[in-house]
Amino acid sequence: MERRAAARGLRFAVCGLWVTAEPSAAVLEQITERIETGRLKVTVKGTYPLAEAAAAHRELEKKRTNGKIVLVP
C-alpha cells in the first residue's frame, strides 16, 4: 500500500483503524487546479460558526453526512 500511495505522491500512516493521507505539494496543486477549472467539485453539507464546532462534530458523528462540514470564523 505504501508503494501505491507513493506512486501517487501520497504518504500515509495507519492510526488504529483510521488511515490518513498526506499529499505532496504537487498533488495539492493538481487538486487546486481541478477545483478552479471545475473538474473537481466539493459538496458542502453545511457551514457552522466556529463557536458551534461541537454541533458540527455531532453532525459528523451521525455518519450520514454527504459532503463536507465547514467551520467559519
Buried (B, 14 or more C-beta within 10 A) or exposed (E): EEEEBEEEBBEBEEEEEEEEEEBEEEBEEBEEEEEEEEEEEEEEBEEBEEEBEEEBEEBEEEEEBEEEBEEEE
